[in-house]
Amino acid sequence: MFANGFDDTWLGTMITEEIIKKLLGLQKRFGINVAGEGGEFETLVLDGPTFQKKLVIDEAAREWHRDNGVLQVKRAHLQDR
């Protein structure tokens, strides 16, 4: 058994507490795995407590093909925290 995939509006979404609540609601409604198992979430971590600097995306392009997509980072820089 599997759940339907996400649509293109999710591509490039920043994971926040609000988004986690939304994912938990989708889990109850559609049976998705909020950890991405069975559909695979691919993530890019921009900042964290062990990072010396944070990664800032200056320019990105969204590419969507039927039922999957890629957020292509075109330009980025490191910034002091």
C-alpha positions in Angstrom: 0.0 0.0 0.0 1.2 3.5 -0.8 0.0 7.1 -0.6 -0.2 9.5 -3.5 2.8 11.7 -4.1 3.0 15.4 -3.3 2.4 18.0 -5.9 4.7 20.7 -7.2 3.6 23.2 -4.4 5.8 21.2 -1.9 9.0 21.6 -3.9 11.3 23.9 -2.1 9.2 24.0 1.1 11.0 24.9 4.2 10.2 22.4 7.0 8.8 24.4 9.9 6.7 23.4 12.9 3.6 24.5 10.9 4.6 22.3 8.0 5.2 19.3 10.3 1.6 19.8 11.7 0.4 19.8 8.1 2.3 16.6 7.3 0.8 15.0 10.4 -2.6 15.9 9.2 -1.8 14.4 5.8 -0.6 11.3 7.5 -4.0 10.9 9.2 -5.9 11.6 6.1 -3.9 9.8 3.4 -1.5 7.5 5.3 1.7 9.2 4.3 4.9 8.5 6.2 6.0 11.9 7.7 9.6 10.8 7.5 9.3 10.3 3.7 9.6 6.5 3.7 8.0 5.0 0.6 8.2 8.3 -1.3 11.5 9.8 -0.2 11.9 13.4 0.8 15.1 14.8 -0.3 16.3 17.6 1.9 19.0 20.3 2.0 20.0 21.6 5.4 20.8 25.3 5.4 21.7 25.9 9.0 22.2 24.0 12.2 23.7 24.3 15.6 27.0 22.6 14.5 27.4 24.8 11.4 30.0 27.6 11.5 28.1 29.4 8.8 24.7 29.1 7.2 23.9 28.4 3.6 21.8 31.1 1.9 20.1 30.3 -1.4 20.2 33.3 -3.6 18.7 31.8 -6.7 16.9 28.5 -7.4 14.9 26.9 -10.2 12.0 24.5 -9.7 11.8 21.7 -12.2 8.7 19.5 -12.2 8.0 16.5 -14.3 4.6 14.8 -13.9 5.0 13.4 -10.4 8.5 14.4 -9.2 10.7 17.4 -9.2 14.1 19.0 -8.4 14.9 22.3 -6.8 18.1 23.3 -8.6 20.3 25.7 -6.6 21.7 28.2 -9.1 23.5 30.5 -6.7 24.2 30.4 -3.0 26.6 31.9 -0.5 27.8 31.2 3.1 26.8 33.7 5.7 28.0 34.2 9.3 25.5 33.1 11.9 
